Amino acid sequence: MIDKSAFVGRDIVHWDLHRGNLLVADGALSAVVDTDFSVVGDASFDLVTLALSSLTLPCEAGVRSRLFGSAFDGLDDLKAQSYLAHLFIRILDWPIRRGQLDEVDFWLARADELLKI
């Protein structure tokens, strides 16, 4: 049985942290927008969300690996796999509804790579 207390957090979690919700001015983060669904939880969830969303963007050398390192280093396996599974379900919902099979295939392949099933 999973101990639910392992998922209790005290951070403000955006819940949908990706590049489109980050505003940059003069090369620095100036705001985080679209906070309608923010909750109290584990900030690591936002880092995992941001890392996963980076898979669809071009990144300078080393950026993606540093982002994944920040998201997953020190995160226990139960949380990492739970956060990823939750995100893959959410991410796959839109392309399935819209019949975008290439995007579905892309995300299913990433799930195969990242989930330890």
Secondary structure by P-SEA (a helix, b strand, c coil): ccccccccccccccccccccccccccccccccccccccccccaaaaaaaaaaaacccccccaaaaaaaaaacccccaaaaaaaaaaaaaaaaaaaaaacaaaaaaaaaaaaaacccc
